[in-house]
Amino acid sequence: MLQRVHEGHLGIERCKRRARDVMFWPGMAADVERAVRLCDACALHAPRLRRQPLMLHEVPALPWHKLASDIFEYRRKKYIILVDCFSNFVEVEELAGMSSKNIIRFMKTQFARHGIPAELVTDNGPAYSSSEFKQFMREWEVQHVTSSPHYPQSNGKSERTVQTVKNILKKCIDSGKISP
C-alpha cells in the first residue's frame, strides 16, 4: 500500500493526504514519511533551500476566480502551466511553439473546460506581453496582472507549481514510470 500511495512521487504531505483518504493504521503517517524519504528518486530531486521566499498572493474566495500561468522548459521542450490559486489545481501542456497564438489556444481550451477567470497572473514574458495576448485578455474580460520577468518570485504561485511539476516529471522518469 505504501508503494501505491507513493506511486506518483508527490512528496511527503501529498502522499500522507492520499493515504488518509483511503486507509488507516496506527503510525501510518510515519510509515508514509519513511517510505518517501527512502525513495532514491525523491531524495535525488529534493528541493534545495531558497535564498528568498516566494511572494504569495491572497487566496481567492472561489475556485477558478484567480489563475497563475507560466512557461517553462524541461528536457528541451517548452510547457505551459495554468494553476488555480484557490485549489492549486494544475493544467500542463507541451507547447508547439512560443507564440502568443499557442498560448491563447491553450487558455481558450482551459477557459472552455473550467470557466473564464476574473484574474490571470503571469510574468511579463514576450508571449504574455504581446498585443495579441493583451487583446485576448480584454475581449474575454480577464484582468491580466503581470510581474517582472527578472524577479520570478513575484509570481510565486506559478513558479512553485513549475518546480512541483518538474520534480514530478523527474521522479517519474527516474523511477521508470514514464519514458524521457
OpenMM code with the backbone's topology and positions (N, CA, C; nanometers):
from openmm import Vec3, app, unit

residues = "MET LEU GLN ARG VAL HIS GLU GLY HIS LEU GLY ILE GLU ARG CYS LYS ARG ARG ALA ARG ASP VAL MET PHE TRP PRO GLY MET ALA ALA ASP VAL GLU ARG ALA VAL ARG LEU CYS ASP ALA CYS ALA LEU HIS ALA PRO ARG LEU ARG ARG GLN PRO LEU MET LEU HIS GLU VAL PRO ALA LEU PRO TRP HIS LYS LEU ALA SER ASP ILE PHE GLU TYR ARG ARG LYS LYS TYR ILE ILE LEU VAL ASP CYS PHE SER ASN PHE VAL GLU VAL GLU GLU LEU ALA GLY MET SER SER LYS ASN ILE ILE ARG PHE MET LYS THR GLN PHE ALA ARG HIS GLY ILE PRO ALA GLU LEU VAL THR ASP ASN GLY PRO ALA TYR SER SER SER GLU PHE LYS GLN PHE MET ARG GLU TRP GLU VAL GLN HIS VAL THR SER SER PRO HIS TYR PRO GLN SER ASN GLY LYS SER GLU ARG THR VAL GLN THR VAL LYS ASN ILE LEU LYS LYS CYS ILE ASP SER GLY LYS ILE SER PRO".split()
positions = [
    Vec3(0.0832, -0.1199, 0.0000),
    Vec3(0.0000, 0.0000, 0.0000),
    Vec3(0.0873, 0.1257, 0.0000),
    Vec3(0.2005, 0.1201, 0.0691),
    Vec3(0.2906, 0.2355, 0.0694),
    Vec3(0.3428, 0.2642, -0.0706),
    Vec3(0.3728, 0.1612, -0.1461),
    Vec3(0.4190, 0.1814, -0.2836),
    Vec3(0.3105, 0.2463, -0.3684),
    Vec3(0.1874, 0.2053, -0.3517),
    Vec3(0.0766, 0.2624, -0.4305),
    Vec3(0.0525, 0.4078, -0.3938),
    Vec3(0.0627, 0.4412, -0.2656),
    Vec3(0.0444, 0.5798, -0.2218),
    Vec3(0.1541, 0.6687, -0.2791),
    Vec3(0.2745, 0.6130, -0.2891),
    Vec3(0.3903, 0.6909, -0.3345),
    Vec3(0.4128, 0.6818, -0.4861),
    Vec3(0.3248, 0.6163, -0.5575),
    Vec3(0.3406, 0.5900, -0.6995),
    Vec3(0.3729, 0.7133, -0.7837),
    Vec3(0.3115, 0.8269, -0.7568),
    Vec3(0.3340, 0.9467, -0.8370),
    Vec3(0.4456, 1.0358, -0.7882),
    Vec3(0.5159, 0.9953, -0.6814),
    Vec3(0.6259, 1.0742, -0.6245),
    Vec3(0.5802, 1.2165, -0.5921),
    Vec3(0.4680, 1.2284, -0.5236),
    Vec3(0.4084, 1.3594, -0.4991),
    Vec3(0.4635, 1.4298, -0.3765),
    Vec3(0.5507, 1.3683, -0.3018),
    Vec3(0.6053, 1.4309, -0.1824),
    Vec3(0.5386, 1.3776, -0.0573),
    Vec3(0.5979, 1.4082, 0.0574),
    Vec3(0.5530, 1.3520, 0.1846),
    Vec3(0.4095, 1.3921, 0.2183),
    Vec3(0.3799, 1.5220, 0.2165),
    Vec3(0.2478, 1.5674, 0.2592),
    Vec3(0.1359, 1.5180, 0.1679),
    Vec3(0.1585, 1.5232, 0.0384),
    Vec3(0.0548, 1.4766, -0.0544),
    Vec3(0.0343, 1.3260, -0.0432),
    Vec3(0.1415, 1.2521, -0.0220),
    Vec3(0.1284, 1.1075, -0.0041),
    Vec3(0.0514, 1.0759, 0.1242),
    Vec3(0.0779, 1.1506, 0.2311),
    Vec3(0.0028, 1.1309, 0.3560),
    Vec3(-0.1454, 1.1588, 0.3333),
    Vec3(-0.1750, 1.2692, 0.2639),
    Vec3(-0.3157, 1.3021, 0.2358),
    Vec3(-0.3821, 1.1919, 0.1533),
    Vec3(-0.3080, 1.1451, 0.0541),
    Vec3(-0.3608, 1.0395, -0.0329),
    Vec3(-0.3905, 0.9134, 0.0488),
    Vec3(-0.3002, 0.8779, 0.1394),
    Vec3(-0.3188, 0.7592, 0.2229),
    Vec3(-0.4390, 0.7766, 0.3163),
    Vec3(-0.4494, 0.8946, 0.3781),
    Vec3(-0.5603, 0.9196, 0.4723),
    Vec3(-0.6967, 0.9108, 0.4043),
    Vec3(-0.7010, 0.9389, 0.2740),
    Vec3(-0.8285, 0.9339, 0.2020),
    Vec3(-0.8838, 0.7922, 0.1893),
    Vec3(-0.7966, 0.6917, 0.1946),
    Vec3(-0.8446, 0.5565, 0.1659),
    Vec3(-0.8152, 0.4512, 0.2724),
    Vec3(-0.7291, 0.4820, 0.3705),
    Vec3(-0.6945, 0.3781, 0.4680),
    Vec3(-0.6458, 0.4392, 0.5990),
    Vec3(-0.6249, 0.3508, 0.6960),
    Vec3(-0.5692, 0.3944, 0.8245),
    Vec3(-0.5063, 0.2748, 0.8936),
    Vec3(-0.3952, 0.2983, 0.9601),
    Vec3(-0.3359, 0.2067, 1.0569),
    Vec3(-0.2543, 0.2912, 1.1528),
    Vec3(-0.2346, 0.2468, 1.2731),
    Vec3(-0.1555, 0.3239, 1.3687),
    Vec3(-0.0125, 0.3452, 1.3171),
    Vec3(0.0317, 0.4687, 1.3198),
    Vec3(0.1653, 0.5021, 1.2722),
    Vec3(0.1749, 0.5178, 1.1211),
    Vec3(0.0588, 0.5272, 1.0546),
    Vec3(0.0571, 0.5356, 0.9084),
    Vec3(0.1350, 0.6567, 0.8564),
    Vec3(0.1173, 0.7732, 0.9193),
    Vec3(0.1859, 0.8943, 0.8728),
    Vec3(0.3374, 0.8771, 0.8781),
    Vec3(0.3866, 0.8192, 0.9847),
    Vec3(0.5309, 0.7964, 0.9978),
    Vec3(0.5799, 0.6955, 0.8940),
    Vec3(0.4996, 0.5917, 0.8668),
    Vec3(0.5375, 0.4918, 0.7667),
    Vec3(0.5423, 0.5527, 0.6266),
    Vec3(0.4450, 0.6364, 0.5946),
    Vec3(0.4425, 0.7027, 0.4640),
    Vec3(0.5635, 0.7945, 0.4512),
    Vec3(0.5898, 0.8728, 0.5550),
    Vec3(0.7041, 0.9654, 0.5528),
    Vec3(0.8356, 0.8885, 0.5350),
    Vec3(0.8510, 0.7785, 0.6049),
    Vec3(0.9720, 0.6973, 0.5940),
    Vec3(0.9871, 0.6419, 0.4521),
    Vec3(0.8769, 0.5941, 0.3936),
    Vec3(0.8824, 0.5378, 0.2584),
    Vec3(0.9226, 0.6435, 0.1556),
    Vec3(0.8703, 0.7649, 0.1702),
    Vec3(0.9043, 0.8729, 0.0767),
    Vec3(1.0503, 0.9130, 0.0948),
    Vec3(1.0961, 0.9235, 0.2184),
    Vec3(1.2353, 0.9620, 0.2439),
    Vec3(1.3353, 0.8569, 0.1935),
    Vec3(1.2939, 0.7313, 0.1885),
    Vec3(1.3817, 0.6241, 0.1415),
    Vec3(1.3825, 0.6096, -0.0112),
    Vec3(1.2966, 0.6823, -0.0798),
    Vec3(1.2885, 0.6745, -0.2260),
    Vec3(1.4081, 0.7469, -0.2880),
    Vec3(1.4847, 0.6761, -0.3687),
    Vec3(1.6042, 0.7342, -0.4317),
    Vec3(1.5691, 0.8489, -0.5253),
    Vec3(1.4631, 0.8339, -0.6049),
    Vec3(1.4240, 0.9391, -0.6991),
    Vec3(1.3826, 1.0664, -0.6241),
    Vec3(1.3096, 1.0508, -0.5144),
    Vec3(1.2677, 1.1687, -0.4364),
    Vec3(1.3867, 1.2351, -0.3683),
    Vec3(1.4788, 1.1554, -0.3160),
    Vec3(1.5964, 1.2112, -0.2495),
    Vec3(1.6838, 1.2872, -0.3487),
    Vec3(1.6960, 1.2324, -0.4692),
    Vec3(1.7778, 1.2960, -0.5723),
    Vec3(1.7237, 1.4336, -0.6107),
    Vec3(1.5920, 1.4482, -0.6098),
    Vec3(1.5298, 1.5725, -0.6548),
    Vec3(1.4661, 1.6519, -0.5409),
    Vec3(1.5125, 1.6315, -0.4206),
    Vec3(1.4591, 1.7070, -0.3067),
    Vec3(1.4886, 1.8549, -0.3249),
    Vec3(1.3961, 1.9416, -0.2851),
    Vec3(1.4178, 2.0857, -0.3039),
    Vec3(1.5343, 2.1373, -0.2203),
    Vec3(1.6060, 2.2308, -0.2765),
    Vec3(1.7165, 2.2960, -0.2062),
    Vec3(1.6626, 2.4194, -0.1343),
    Vec3(1.7351, 2.4665, -0.0358),
    Vec3(1.6924, 2.5857, 0.0356),
    Vec3(1.6966, 2.7062, -0.0570),
    Vec3(1.5950, 2.7897, -0.0508),
    Vec3(1.5861, 2.9089, -0.1347),
    Vec3(1.6452, 3.0273, -0.0606),
    Vec3(1.7041, 3.1195, -0.1355),
    Vec3(1.7585, 3.2405, -0.0741),
    Vec3(1.6491, 3.3346, -0.0288),
    Vec3(1.5501, 3.3553, -0.1156),
    Vec3(1.4403, 3.4459, -0.0818),
    Vec3(1.3092, 3.3707, -0.0956),
    Vec3(1.2143, 3.3968, -0.0078),
    Vec3(1.0858, 3.3276, -0.0172),
    Vec3(1.0051, 3.3789, -0.1362),
    Vec3(0.9186, 3.2912, -0.1877),
    Vec3(0.8284, 3.3328, -0.2936),
    Vec3(0.7255, 3.4293, -0.2373),
    Vec3(0.6878, 3.5273, -0.3166),
    Vec3(0.5838, 3.6214, -0.2736),
    Vec3(0.4492, 3.5610, -0.3083),
    Vec3(0.3707, 3.5314, -0.2087),
    Vec3(0.2420, 3.4679, -0.2301),
    Vec3(0.1315, 3.5719, -0.2411),
    Vec3(0.0329, 3.5410, -0.3238),
    Vec3(-0.0817, 3.6285, -0.3415),
    Vec3(-0.1946, 3.5841, -0.2496),
    Vec3(-0.2890, 3.6710, -0.2279),
    Vec3(-0.4041, 3.6389, -0.1444),
    Vec3(-0.4862, 3.5287, -0.2104),
    Vec3(-0.5322, 3.4327, -0.1313),
    Vec3(-0.6123, 3.3223, -0.1830),
    Vec3(-0.7533, 3.3735, -0.2129),
    Vec3(-0.8047, 3.3492, -0.3341),
    Vec3(-0.9394, 3.3956, -0.3687),
    Vec3(-1.0464, 3.3154, -0.2956),
    Vec3(-1.1681, 3.3661, -0.2981),
    Vec3(-1.2788, 3.3017, -0.2278),
    Vec3(-1.3425, 3.1887, -0.3080),
    Vec3(-1.3193, 3.1855, -0.4399),
    Vec3(-1.3839, 3.0881, -0.5274),
    Vec3(-1.2819, 3.0155, -0.6155),
    Vec3(-1.3124, 2.8918, -0.6537),
    Vec3(-1.2252, 2.8225, -0.7485),
    Vec3(-1.2304, 2.8899, -0.8860),
    Vec3(-1.1202, 2.8840, -0.9569),
    Vec3(-1.1052, 2.9325, -1.0943),
    Vec3(-1.1361, 3.0817, -1.1084),
    Vec3(-1.1303, 3.1555, -0.9978),
    Vec3(-1.1508, 3.3011, -0.9996),
    Vec3(-1.0198, 3.3713, -1.0337),
    Vec3(-0.9109, 3.3215, -0.9754),
    Vec3(-0.7787, 3.3787, -0.9986),
    Vec3(-0.6838, 3.2658, -1.0372),
    Vec3(-0.6153, 3.2841, -1.1509),
    Vec3(-0.5242, 3.1839, -1.2019),
    Vec3(-0.3848, 3.2427, -1.2149),
    Vec3(-0.2858, 3.1569, -1.2161),
    Vec3(-0.1478, 3.1979, -1.2436),
    Vec3(-0.0965, 3.1091, -1.3561),
    Vec3(-0.0123, 3.1652, -1.4408),
    Vec3(0.0393, 3.0900, -1.5544),
    Vec3(0.1874, 3.1191, -1.5731),
    Vec3(0.2566, 3.0213, -1.6300),
    Vec3(0.3973, 3.0391, -1.6614),
    Vec3(0.4362, 2.9404, -1.7701),
    Vec3(0.5464, 2.9707, -1.8357),
    Vec3(0.6024, 2.8836, -1.9383),
    Vec3(0.7360, 2.8347, -1.8852),
    Vec3(0.7633, 2.7055, -1.9016),
    Vec3(0.8914, 2.6525, -1.8561),
    Vec3(0.9442, 2.5510, -1.9562),
    Vec3(1.0716, 2.5207, -1.9416),
    Vec3(1.1371, 2.4241, -2.0298),
    Vec3(1.1813, 2.3055, -1.9473),
    Vec3(1.1588, 2.1867, -2.0020),
    Vec3(1.2073, 2.0640, -1.9386),
    Vec3(1.2516, 1.9684, -2.0492),
    Vec3(1.3761, 1.9264, -2.0434),
    Vec3(1.4342, 1.8372, -2.1436),
    Vec3(1.4132, 1.8888, -2.2859),
    Vec3(1.4447, 2.0171, -2.3033),
    Vec3(1.4402, 2.0868, -2.4329),
    Vec3(1.3010, 2.0972, -2.4927),
    Vec3(1.1989, 2.0818, -2.4108),
    Vec3(1.0609, 2.1005, -2.4551),
    Vec3(1.0009, 2.2127, -2.3735),
    Vec3(0.9172, 2.2934, -2.4361),
    Vec3(0.8502, 2.4044, -2.3685),
    Vec3(0.7115, 2.3583, -2.3231),
    Vec3(0.6766, 2.3979, -2.2016),
    Vec3(0.5466, 2.3644, -2.1437),
    Vec3(0.4821, 2.4912, -2.0887),
    Vec3(0.3512, 2.4890, -2.0810),
    Vec3(0.2779, 2.5970, -2.0155),
    Vec3(0.1972, 2.5353, -1.9024),
    Vec3(0.1913, 2.6081, -1.7906),
    Vec3(0.1072, 2.5650, -1.6787),
    Vec3(0.0025, 2.6718, -1.6518),
    Vec3(-0.1066, 2.6281, -1.5978),
    Vec3(-0.2124, 2.7165, -1.5511),
    Vec3(-0.2565, 2.6584, -1.4176),
    Vec3(-0.2477, 2.7376, -1.3118),
    Vec3(-0.2796, 2.6875, -1.1780),
    Vec3(-0.3873, 2.7745, -1.1151),
    Vec3(-0.4855, 2.7090, -1.0550),
    Vec3(-0.5929, 2.7781, -0.9839),
    Vec3(-0.5409, 2.8183, -0.8462),
    Vec3(-0.5481, 2.9454, -0.8146),
    Vec3(-0.4946, 2.9970, -0.6879),
    Vec3(-0.5786, 2.9565, -0.5679),
    Vec3(-0.6993, 2.9085, -0.5885),
    Vec3(-0.7860, 2.8647, -0.4792),
    Vec3(-0.7563, 2.7194, -0.4411),
    Vec3(-0.7557, 2.6309, -0.5413),
    Vec3(-0.7455, 2.4875, -0.5141),
    Vec3(-0.6093, 2.4269, -0.5463),
    Vec3(-0.5221, 2.5027, -0.6134),
    Vec3(-0.3930, 2.4540, -0.6626),
    Vec3(-0.4077, 2.3499, -0.7734),
    Vec3(-0.5248, 2.3433, -0.8343),
    Vec3(-0.5461, 2.2539, -0.9484),
    Vec3(-0.4597, 2.3024, -1.0641),
    Vec3(-0.3920, 2.2096, -1.1324),
    Vec3(-0.2951, 2.2463, -1.2357),
    Vec3(-0.3316, 2.1839, -1.3698),
    Vec3(-0.3161, 2.2613, -1.4740),
    Vec3(-0.3230, 2.2123, -1.6117),
    Vec3(-0.1857, 2.2361, -1.6728),
    Vec3(-0.1305, 2.1358, -1.7408),
    Vec3(0.0015, 2.1453, -1.8041),
    Vec3(-0.0108, 2.0938, -1.9462),
    Vec3(0.0580, 2.1617, -2.0381),
    Vec3(0.0564, 2.1157, -2.1770),
    Vec3(0.1891, 2.1503, -2.2431),
    Vec3(0.2359, 2.0604, -2.3275),
    Vec3(0.3552, 2.0898, -2.4065),
    Vec3(0.3152, 2.1872, -2.5170),
    Vec3(0.3996, 2.2878, -2.5393),
    Vec3(0.3716, 2.3893, -2.6408),
    Vec3(0.4355, 2.3512, -2.7738),
    Vec3(0.3614, 2.3740, -2.8817),
    Vec3(0.4153, 2.3523, -3.0156),
    Vec3(0.5112, 2.4650, -3.0525),
    Vec3(0.4955, 2.5803, -2.9901),
    Vec3(0.5806, 2.6956, -3.0150),
    Vec3(0.5548, 2.8010, -2.9093),
    Vec3(0.6394, 2.9025, -2.9066),
    Vec3(0.6309, 3.0052, -2.8027),
    Vec3(0.5464, 3.1257, -2.8443),
    Vec3(0.4707, 3.1144, -2.9499),
    Vec3(0.3933, 3.2290, -2.9975),
    Vec3(0.2729, 3.2552, -2.9076),
    Vec3(0.2262, 3.3787, -2.9109),
    Vec3(0.1060, 3.4150, -2.8354),
    Vec3(-0.0137, 3.3340, -2.8829),
    Vec3(-0.0155, 3.3006, -3.0103),
    Vec3(-0.1259, 3.2211, -3.0662),
    Vec3(-0.1371, 3.0862, -2.9951),
    Vec3(-0.0237, 3.0213, -2.9686),
    Vec3(-0.0254, 2.8926, -2.8979),
    Vec3(-0.0693, 2.9099, -2.7527),
    Vec3(-0.0264, 3.0169, -2.6902),
    Vec3(-0.0653, 3.0440, -2.5517),
    Vec3(-0.2157, 3.0701, -2.5450),
    Vec3(-0.2659, 3.1498, -2.6376),
    Vec3(-0.4095, 3.1824, -2.6417),
    Vec3(-0.4920, 3.0567, -2.6674),
    Vec3(-0.4467, 2.9700, -2.7572),
    Vec3(-0.5187, 2.8453, -2.7844),
    Vec3(-0.5296, 2.7613, -2.6563),
    Vec3(-0.4188, 2.7501, -2.5823),
    Vec3(-0.4191, 2.6762, -2.4562),
    Vec3(-0.5177, 2.7392, -2.3571),
    Vec3(-0.5115, 2.8719, -2.3436),
    Vec3(-0.6000, 2.9420, -2.2498),
    Vec3(-0.7471, 2.9217, -2.2877),
    Vec3(-0.7797, 2.9347, -2.4154),
    Vec3(-0.9190, 2.9165, -2.4596),
    Vec3(-0.9689, 2.7765, -2.4268),
    Vec3(-0.8843, 2.6776, -2.4475),
    Vec3(-0.9220, 2.5398, -2.4153),
    Vec3(-0.9528, 2.5256, -2.2662),
    Vec3(-0.8659, 2.5817, -2.1809),
    Vec3(-0.8853, 2.5715, -2.0368),
    Vec3(-1.0070, 2.6518, -1.9907),
    Vec3(-1.0253, 2.7708, -2.0484),
    Vec3(-1.1401, 2.8538, -2.0108),
    Vec3(-1.2703, 2.7851, -2.0522),
    Vec3(-1.2705, 2.7183, -2.1677),
    Vec3(-1.3896, 2.6458, -2.2126),
    Vec3(-1.4193, 2.5279, -2.1206),
    Vec3(-1.3145, 2.4655, -2.0703),
    Vec3(-1.3298, 2.3486, -1.9838),
    Vec3(-1.3709, 2.3866, -1.8418),
    Vec3(-1.3104, 2.4927, -1.7858),
    Vec3(-1.3279, 2.5233, -1.6441),
    Vec3(-1.4014, 2.6548, -1.6163),
    Vec3(-1.4125, 2.7412, -1.7152),
    Vec3(-1.4754, 2.8725, -1.6961),
    Vec3(-1.3735, 2.9844, -1.7119),
    Vec3(-1.4237, 3.1028, -1.7354),
    Vec3(-1.3376, 3.2197, -1.7557),
    Vec3(-1.3058, 3.2809, -1.6200),
    Vec3(-1.1777, 3.2981, -1.5885),
    Vec3(-1.1410, 3.3560, -1.4589),
    Vec3(-1.1603, 3.5075, -1.4578),
    Vec3(-1.1586, 3.5643, -1.3393),
    Vec3(-1.1636, 3.7103, -1.3268),
    Vec3(-1.0243, 3.7693, -1.3414),
    Vec3(-0.9209, 3.6925, -1.3006),
    Vec3(-0.7847, 3.7454, -1.2983),
    Vec3(-0.6840, 3.6379, -1.3389),
    Vec3(-0.5821, 3.6809, -1.4150),
    Vec3(-0.4725, 3.5937, -1.4548),
    Vec3(-0.3413, 3.6625, -1.4186),
    Vec3(-0.2560, 3.5925, -1.3427),
    Vec3(-0.1261, 3.6455, -1.3028),
    Vec3(-0.0182, 3.5731, -1.3827),
    Vec3(0.0671, 3.6509, -1.4514),
    Vec3(0.1770, 3.5933, -1.5286),
    Vec3(0.3006, 3.6791, -1.5098),
    Vec3(0.4135, 3.6293, -1.5613),
    Vec3(0.5293, 3.7169, -1.5689),
    Vec3(0.5097, 3.8066, -1.6911),
    Vec3(0.6055, 3.8870, -1.7203),
    Vec3(0.5910, 3.9821, -1.8297),
    Vec3(0.6658, 3.9322, -1.9529),
    Vec3(0.6709, 3.7988, -1.9708),
    Vec3(0.7408, 3.7394, -2.0833),
    Vec3(0.6786, 3.7784, -2.2158),
    Vec3(0.7513, 3.7598, -2.3256),
    Vec3(0.7057, 3.8040, -2.4570),
    Vec3(0.5690, 3.7489, -2.4983),
    Vec3(0.5427, 3.6224, -2.4711),
    Vec3(0.4151, 3.5642, -2.5120),
    Vec3(0.2973, 3.6258, -2.4362),
    Vec3(0.3207, 3.6659, -2.3114),
    Vec3(0.2142, 3.7245, -2.2298),
    Vec3(0.2024, 3.8762, -2.2476),
    Vec3(0.3060, 3.9403, -2.2973),
    Vec3(0.3020, 4.0869, -2.3090),
    Vec3(0.2752, 4.1343, -2.4521),
    Vec3(0.2494, 4.0428, -2.5432),
    Vec3(0.2225, 4.0814, -2.6817),
    Vec3(0.0876, 4.1516, -2.6930),
    Vec3(0.0718, 4.2285, -2.7966),
    Vec3(-0.0557, 4.2987, -2.8189),
    Vec3(-0.1676, 4.1982, -2.8451),
    Vec3(-0.1347, 4.0865, -2.9093),
    Vec3(-0.2339, 3.9825, -2.9372),
    Vec3(-0.2888, 3.9227, -2.8065),
    Vec3(-0.1995, 3.8956, -2.7105),
    Vec3(-0.2432, 3.8393, -2.5828),
    Vec3(-0.3216, 3.9423, -2.5018),
    Vec3(-0.2754, 4.0678, -2.5030),
    Vec3(-0.3475, 4.1743, -2.4320),
    Vec3(-0.4883, 4.1905, -2.4878),
    Vec3(-0.5019, 4.1830, -2.6207),
    Vec3(-0.6331, 4.1925, -2.6849),
    Vec3(-0.7222, 4.0755, -2.6428),
    Vec3(-0.6655, 3.9557, -2.6369),
    Vec3(-0.7389, 3.8373, -2.5916),
    Vec3(-0.7906, 3.8570, -2.4490),
    Vec3(-0.7066, 3.9089, -2.3609),
    Vec3(-0.7471, 3.9328, -2.2220),
    Vec3(-0.8600, 4.0356, -2.2151),
    Vec3(-0.8512, 4.1408, -2.2962),
    Vec3(-0.9583, 4.2426, -2.2990),
    Vec3(-1.0893, 4.1832, -2.3501),
    Vec3(-1.0822, 4.1103, -2.4597),
    Vec3(-1.2031, 4.0524, -2.5197),
    Vec3(-1.2721, 3.9536, -2.4261),
    Vec3(-1.1956, 3.8785, -2.3512),
    Vec3(-1.2517, 3.7790, -2.2611),
    Vec3(-1.2754, 3.8364, -2.1216),
    Vec3(-1.2476, 3.9665, -2.1060),
    Vec3(-1.2726, 4.0396, -1.9814),
    Vec3(-1.2022, 3.9761, -1.8613),
    Vec3(-1.0743, 3.9417, -1.8804),
    Vec3(-0.9912, 3.8864, -1.7744),
    Vec3(-0.8892, 3.9927, -1.7364),
    Vec3(-0.8822, 4.0238, -1.6077),
    Vec3(-0.7815, 4.1194, -1.5608),
    Vec3(-0.6463, 4.0502, -1.5639),
    Vec3(-0.5522, 4.1057, -1.6392),
    Vec3(-0.4200, 4.0455, -1.6542),
    Vec3(-0.3204, 4.1215, -1.5677),
    Vec3(-0.2673, 4.0555, -1.4654),
    Vec3(-0.1709, 4.1145, -1.3732),
    Vec3(-0.0347, 4.0540, -1.4057),
    Vec3(0.0645, 4.1397, -1.4294),
    Vec3(0.1973, 4.0895, -1.4639),
    Vec3(0.2985, 4.1235, -1.3558),
    Vec3(0.4028, 4.0412, -1.3527),
    Vec3(0.5143, 4.0639, -1.2613),
    Vec3(0.6403, 4.0802, -1.3452),
    Vec3(0.7491, 4.1078, -1.2826),
    Vec3(0.8749, 4.1283, -1.3530),
    Vec3(0.9337, 3.9952, -1.3990),
    Vec3(0.9772, 3.9841, -1.5261),
    Vec3(1.0403, 3.8595, -1.5704),
    Vec3(1.1765, 3.8373, -1.5060),
    Vec3(1.2371, 3.9431, -1.4508),
    Vec3(1.3678, 3.9296, -1.3873),
    Vec3(1.3578, 3.8996, -1.2381),
    Vec3(1.2360, 3.8930, -1.1859),
    Vec3(1.2147, 3.8619, -1.0449),
    Vec3(1.1017, 3.7594, -1.0352),
    Vec3(1.1304, 3.6324, -1.0684),
    Vec3(1.0250, 3.5317, -1.0767),
    Vec3(0.9525, 3.5059, -0.9451),
    Vec3(1.0135, 3.5386, -0.8319),
    Vec3(0.9480, 3.5148, -0.7035),
    Vec3(0.8171, 3.5923, -0.6907),
    Vec3(0.8042, 3.7021, -0.7664),
    Vec3(0.6822, 3.7815, -0.7542),
    Vec3(0.5621, 3.7108, -0.8162),
    Vec3(0.5835, 3.6074, -0.8950),
    Vec3(0.4749, 3.5241, -0.9452),
    Vec3(0.4870, 3.3880, -0.8763),
    Vec3(0.4815, 3.3912, -0.7438),
    Vec3(0.5114, 3.2753, -0.6604),
    Vec3(0.4285, 3.1524, -0.6863),
    Vec3(0.2987, 3.1689, -0.7094),
    Vec3(0.2109, 3.0535, -0.7288),
    Vec3(0.2547, 2.9713, -0.8495),
    Vec3(0.2748, 3.0356, -0.9631),
    Vec3(0.3119, 2.9596, -1.0824),
    Vec3(0.4557, 2.9099, -1.0740),
    Vec3(0.5459, 2.9877, -1.0141),
    Vec3(0.6846, 2.9432, -1.0016),
    Vec3(0.6938, 2.8184, -0.9145),
    Vec3(0.6203, 2.8161, -0.8061),
    Vec3(0.6198, 2.6998, -0.7177),
    Vec3(0.5585, 2.5797, -0.7890),
    Vec3(0.4549, 2.6036, -0.8663),
    Vec3(0.3894, 2.4950, -0.9400),
    Vec3(0.4826, 2.4391, -1.0470),
    Vec3(0.5596, 2.5249, -1.1126),
    Vec3(0.6577, 2.4788, -1.2110),
    Vec3(0.7576, 2.3855, -1.1431),
    Vec3(0.8064, 2.4226, -1.0254),
    Vec3(0.9004, 2.3370, -0.9526),
    Vec3(0.8379, 2.2009, -0.9223),
    Vec3(0.7131, 2.2037, -0.8776),
    Vec3(0.6426, 2.0801, -0.8436),
    Vec3(0.6260, 1.9910, -0.9658),
    Vec3(0.5826, 2.0483, -1.0772),
    Vec3(0.5615, 1.9705, -1.1999),
    Vec3(0.6939, 1.9132, -1.2505),
    Vec3(0.7996, 1.9938, -1.2498),
    Vec3(0.9308, 1.9439, -1.2935),
    Vec3(0.9782, 1.8294, -1.2039),
    Vec3(0.9604, 1.8427, -1.0742),
    Vec3(1.0027, 1.7368, -0.9815),
    Vec3(0.9236, 1.6087, -1.0036),
    Vec3(0.7949, 1.6197, -1.0295),
    Vec3(0.7139, 1.5006, -1.0563),
    Vec3(0.7615, 1.4341, -1.1852),
    Vec3(0.7885, 1.5133, -1.2891),
    Vec3(0.8397, 1.4577, -1.4147),
    Vec3(0.9740, 1.3864, -1.3922),
    Vec3(1.0652, 1.4510, -1.3195),
    Vec3(1.1968, 1.3917, -1.2930),
    Vec3(1.1834, 1.2599, -1.2176),
    Vec3(1.1029, 1.2601, -1.1136),
    Vec3(1.0873, 1.1407, -1.0310),
    Vec3(1.0238, 1.0264, -1.1101),
    Vec3(0.9242, 1.0586, -1.1903),
    Vec3(0.8581, 0.9545, -1.2691),
    Vec3(0.9523, 0.8963, -1.3743),
    Vec3(1.0357, 0.9799, -1.4349),
    Vec3(1.1339, 0.9312, -1.5319),
    Vec3(1.2393, 0.8465, -1.4611),
    Vec3(1.2913, 0.8947, -1.3477),
    Vec3(1.3946, 0.8228, -1.2743),
    Vec3(1.3457, 0.6882, -1.2192),
    Vec3(1.2180, 0.6812, -1.1854),
    Vec3(1.1648, 0.5560, -1.1316),
    Vec3(1.1117, 0.4644, -1.2417),
    Vec3(1.1185, 0.5112, -1.3690),
    Vec3(1.0760, 0.4301, -1.4814),
    Vec3(0.9263, 0.4294, -1.5073),
    Vec3(0.8523, 0.5189, -1.4435),
    Vec3(0.7068, 0.5232, -1.4622),
    Vec3(0.6682, 0.5826, -1.5979),
    Vec3(0.7494, 0.6772, -1.6489),
    Vec3(0.7273, 0.7331, -1.7820),
    Vec3(0.8612, 0.7367, -1.8550),
    Vec3(0.8564, 0.7380, -1.9865),
    Vec3(0.9813, 0.7427, -2.0625),
    Vec3(1.0219, 0.8873, -2.0862),
    Vec3(1.1531, 0.9136, -2.0974),
    Vec3(1.2024, 1.0511, -2.1145),
    Vec3(1.1578, 1.1162, -2.2433),
] * unit.nanometer
topology = app.Topology()
chain = topology.addChain("A")
for resn in residues:
    res = topology.addResidue(resn, chain)
    for name in ("N", "CA", "C"):
        topology.addAtom(name, app.Element.getBySymbol(name[0]), res)
